[in-house]
């Protein structure tokens, strides 16, 4: 809205009207606006949730301080969603396809998570929505994003036409003058960091490019579903999901800014994606929303995000990475999410296997998702292969250490792009 108004004011050469044409200014404004909304209106939303008695249902898992959280307001993800959408509507370019896709993805998964939380509250049941319906919603979003990237003429890339190398150092990078539709994406450790999905469908002959797009859409669906569920599982300790996600988002925002600016893309010899710099405005709003929410969600939490927040956070990260063609970096950048996912899958599979073989199910971890493993006392009557650490680690220390690991993973992700 404000972006369109300032564009109109530019026609009259009104002083200051060009400010909104700068990505950096609008990104800063989006971050400050979202932070303000989360801090000021977040308090009012929490009070409202308390009046509505929208409290978290806690299972007694024998963890220290766990039952004290019973009744803490949940569905706080509404704070995050509002804090993202309002700044984007005010300072974002609503004609940009990337911005529109991110807003739709936020509302899509926010609605899915809200329905899940509402069912939990109305039924007073921790289960909520059946898992298959969540998967259908996530797959539906992945399909929509993948097909939009295929059909929209506004989503393109500009491929490198020439790289001049002198004394084993890249000195000049030149891009083609025309934007093209491509299934290229970014991968680490290889020269030029590019991989084309159509390489895997060369056996299809003249249909190799179409086959590459089909494969790409399947990858999109998998990444959206896995990352959304990973964030959902990570949301088990105060501040864990919000803090970890904020670190990931800073890394993605930097990648989007560099890849959306032809000068920086040329200098760094990375994939240039025309018009994608608008995503930095969205991500800035997202970062501000997460930090503002963390003000109330840090230990001891005054509000929980619920599935309204966690499903949305994971989905936003996945779709954003896909739009800037960095989806194959997600397993490293978001390794915490995927380790949480894997810990649950491994635990369940091993328990079923040992129960079938011996009649008694055994565990690998003391408890899953993985963050609960560190909360549980070792050798406390739990038949688990991994008992370390023997002493339970305080919740706040676990969260801080996960944040440190998240920072380390973000740095390593950037480093891999220069190891060729």
N, C-alpha and C positions, 0 to 999 in steps of 0.2 A: 504493500500500500504506500508506505513512505518512499519506497524505491521508485514507484511509478510517478508519485507526486514530484519528486526531485528531478526525474527525467523531463517532466513537463516544464518545471521551472528553469531548466537549463536553456530552453528555447528563448527565454527572456534575458539570458546572461545575468541572472540574479546571483550576487556574491554568495559563495558557499554551496551553490546548487550542484556543483560537480563532486562534492564529497561522496555521494552515494555511488558514484561510478568506480570507486576504488574498493577492491575486494578486501583489502586490509582494514579499511575504516568500517565497512559493513560487518566484517567478521568480529572486530572488537566491539562494535555496538551490539551485535547479537549475543556475544558472550556476557556482556554487562547486563543486558536486558534479562536474559534467562537466569542469571545469578540473582538479580534483584527479585524477579518473580518467584523463584524457588524459595528465597529466604523470607520474603515478606508474606506472600500469599500461601506459601507452604505451611506456615504456622497456623493460618486460618483454616486450611484444609485439614490439618491434623486435629485441630479442635473440633471441627465438624465431624470427622470420622469417630472421634471419641463420643460425641453426643449421639451419634447413630449406633454406637456400640459395635463398630466394625473391628472386632479384636481378633488377633491371630489365634488359631487353634494349635496348641502345642502338644506333641506326643512326648511322653516321659521316656527318654532314651538313656537316662542315667548320666547325663552330662551336667557338669557343675554350672549352676546359675541358669540352667535351661528353663525350668518351670517358672522362674521369676518373670519370664517374657510373656507369659500367658496374658492375653487381653490387650497387648500392645497393638495400637491401630495398624491395620494393614491396608492394602490397596493404595499405598503411597506412591505407586508408579504414576498415578494421576498427576502428581506434582511435576514429575519429570516430563510427561507428555505435554502438559500445558506450557511448561517453561521452554519447550522446544518449539511448539507450533506458533505461539504468539510472536516471538521475535522473527521467525522465518516469514510469517505473513506480513510483518511490518517492514523489515529491511531486506528480505529476499527477493530475487527476481522470479516471479511466479510464472513467467513465460519460459523459463529454463526447464528442460525435460528432466535434468538431473535433480533439481530441487523438487519438482513435482513428484518424482518417483520416491524420494526420501520421505516426503510428507505423507504420501499414500501408504508407504510401508509402515511408518510410525503409527498411523491411525488403524491400519489393518491389524497389526499384532497387538496394539493397545486394546482394541476391541476384543480380540481373542483372549488375552490375558484377563481382561475385566470380566468377561463371561465366566471364566474359570474361577476367579476369586468370588464372584457373586454366588455361584453355585455352592462353593464351600461355606460361605456365610449363611446362605438361606437354608442349607441342609445340616448345618453344624457338623460338617464332615470334611476331613482333611483331603479326601480324594478329589472332590470337585469334578471338573470335566473329564470324561474318558480320554485316555491317551490318544486313541485313534482320531478323535476329532481335532485335537491339537495338531497332530501330524498332517491331517487334511488341510488345516488352515495354513500351516507352514509350507507345505508342498504347493498349495494354491498361490501363495505369495511368490515363491521361487519360480513357478511357471509364468506368472504375470511379468516378473522382472526380466526373465530370460527372453520371453517373446517380445517384450517391448524393446529390448536391446537389439533384437533381430530385425524388427519391422520399422522402428523409428528412424527416419533419415537424419534426425538431429544427433544421434549417438554414433560417433565415428572416431577414427584414429588417424594420425598422420604418421606414416612410416618413414624411417630413415632411408634416405636415398644414397648417401655417401658418408664415409668416415675416413678422414685423412689422418694417417699415423706417421709421426716422425720420431725417430729414436725410441720406438716402443711406447710412445705416449700419444693418446688421442688428442689432436689439436683442433680439428674442425669437424663438426657434425652438421650435416645438411639434411633437412626434411623435404619430402615431396610437397609440391604446391597444392595437391588435391587431397581432401579428406576422403577416407575410404571406410567401408564396413569391413571389419576384420575380427577373427576369433583369436587374435594374439593376446597373450597375457604375460605377466612378469613372473620369472622364476629366478631363484638365487644361484650363484656359483658358476654361471655360464656366461660366455662372451655375449654382450648386448642384452643379456637378461630376458630374452624373448622366447616364447614358445607358442606355437600355433596348434590349436586343437585339431585342425585339419590334417596335421602331420600323421595323426593316428588313423585317419580315414582315407589315406591315399589309395587303398585297395578298391575304393568305390569309384575310381576313375573320374569322370566328369562331374560326379556328384560328391566329390571329396569335400568341397567347401560347405555344401548343405549338410553333409554328415558331420562336419566339424561343429556346425551350429547346434545340431541335435545333441551331440556329446556335451557341448558347452552348457546347454539348458539343463541337462541332467546334473552336471557339476554344480550349477547354480542352485538347483533344488536341494542337493545334498548339503552344500555349504550353509544355506539358510537354515535348514532343519537342524543340522548338527550344532551350529553356533548358537542358535536360539535356545535349544535344549541345554547346551553346555552352560550358558549364562544362568538359566533357570536352576540348574543343579548347584552352581557356584553360590547362589544366593542363600546361604545357610548360616552365615555369621554376620554380625553387625559391621557394616561398611565394607564387607569383602567384595561383593559384586560391583558396587558403585565405584569404589576406589580403583579396583583392577581395570574396570571398563574405561575410566577416565584416562588412565595411562595409555591404554590401547588407542583411544580416540585421538590423543595428542599425536601419536605416531602416524595415524592414518591422515590426520589433517595436514601434517607436514608433507606427506607423500602426495596428497591431492593438490596442494599448492604448487609444489615443484612440477608435477606432471601436467598441471593446467596452465603453466606459464612457459611459452615457447623459448624464452631466453634461458631460464634455468634448466629446462629439459634439454636444450641444445648443449649447454655447458656441461651437464652431468651425463649426457648421452643416455637418457631414459625415455620411456614411452611418453609421447606427447598426445594428450587427449583434449581436443578443442572444446571450449565452453565448460569443462569440468571444474574449473576453479570456483564456480558457484557453490560447489559442495563444501568448500571451506567455511562458508557462511553458516550452512546447516550444522556442520560439525562443531563450530564454535558455540552455537546455541546449545548443542548436545553436551558439550564439555561443561558449560556454565550450569546447565540443569543438573548434571551429575554432582558437581562440586556443591551446589546449593542444597541438593537432597542429602548429600553426605553430612552436611551441618547437623541434620536431625537424625541421620541414620548411623552416625559413628557411635561406638560403644560408650555407654549403654544406649541402645537405640530408642528414640522416641516414636519412631514409625518404621514399618517394614514396607518394602516396595511391592511385595506380593508378585504373583504372575503377571499382573498388569504392567509392572516395571521390568521384571527379569526377562520375560519372553520378548518384550519390545526392545530392550537393550541389545540382546544377542542378535535379533533380526536386523536392527539398524546397522550394527557393526558388519554383519555379513553382506548386506545389500550395498553398503558404502564401499567395502573392499572390492566387490564385484564390479561396481560401476567405474572404479578407477583401475580395473584389471590387475588387482593385487590379491585375488582370491586364493592363489596357491601359496601366498605368504601367511595366510591365516593359521595354518597348523603350528607355525612357529610363534607368530605374534600373539595368538590366543591360545597358547599351549596350556595355560591353566584351565581354560574352559574344557579343552579336549581331554586333559588328564582327569578332570572331575568326571567327565562322561565315561571314559575308559575304566575308571576305578569301579563304577557301578556295574558296567557290563561284565568286567572280569569277575567281580565278586559274585554276581548272580550266576554266571556260567559255571564257575568253579563249585559253588554251593550245589547246584543241580547235578553236576557231574559226580561229585563225591557222595551225594545222597543216593544216586542211582547205583553207584559201585559198592558202597559200604552200608547204605541204609541210614547213615548219619551225615547230614550236610556239614561241611567245613568251610572256613572262610580264609581268605588271604589277608585282608585288612581287618582291623578290629571293628571298623564301622565305615560305611560309605554314605555319601560322597567323601572324597579323600580328606577334606578339612576336618571332618568329624573323627577320623582316625587319630589325629594329633590331640584331639580333646579327650580321648578315652585313656584311662589308666591301663598300663600294660600288665599282663599276667593277672587279670581280674576275673578269671573264670571264663574268658572268651577263647574258644578254640580257633585261633588265627595263626597263620604262618608267620606274619610280621607282627611282632610285639613291640618293637622300638617305635617311638620313645617309650620307655617304661613309665615315666612320669607324665601326667597330663600337662599339656602346655596351655597357659591362659589364653582365652579367646582373643583378646586384643593383640597379643604377641603373634598369634597365628596369622591374623589379618595383616599386621605390619610386614611380616616376613613374606607373605604372598604378594604384597605390593612391591617389595624389593625385587622379588623374582620377576614380577611383571615389568619393572623398569629394565632389568637385565635383558629380558626377552625382546623388548622394544629396541634396545641398542643393538643387540645381535642381529635383529631383522634388518636394520639399516646397514650394518657391517657386511652382511652376506651379499648385498647388492653391489658392493665394490670388490668382492673377492671373485675374480673371474678366471 
